[in-house]
């Protein structure tokens, strides 16, 4: 977030309980309310989903659990016998001050690699190939990834909202 927004943010790691839902915005707004109650000051909370179009809304918001159980190679094999390897990555950011909840959604379309690729990055970067590219996010440098990622698109919306407040 800091790299994309170009500002320093105060960060707190909190182990939040998370509602179980395939609705990313519901998950993020619930987490923002819990984080606000824990911290007692305005919060920015972000969560991500990865949807394999051939599998409906899955793994979606449950991507973390799918990856823990299957690892990234196992995730790739979920599409082994599917013609459609297309996917959508979404990030939802919630800004909550105890009264007002604002959410900002960003998404990026692409495909799922046949097998994980090496390189930098985290999470599912090793299997997600953004539309218009032949390499996974883990093989692209941060500048390229930041120019079109789901997170950067959501953060741009947040930044625009915050600029209008000033």
Secondary structure, DSSP 8 states (H G I E B T S, - for coil): -HHHHTS--------------S-HHHHHHHHHHHHHHHHSS-EEEEEEEEEEGGGTT-EETTHHHHHHHHHHHHHHHTTTT-S--EEEEEEEEEEE-SS-EEEEEEEEEEEE-SS---SS--GGGGTEEETT-SSBGGGS-HHHHHHH-HHHHHHHHHHHHHHHH-
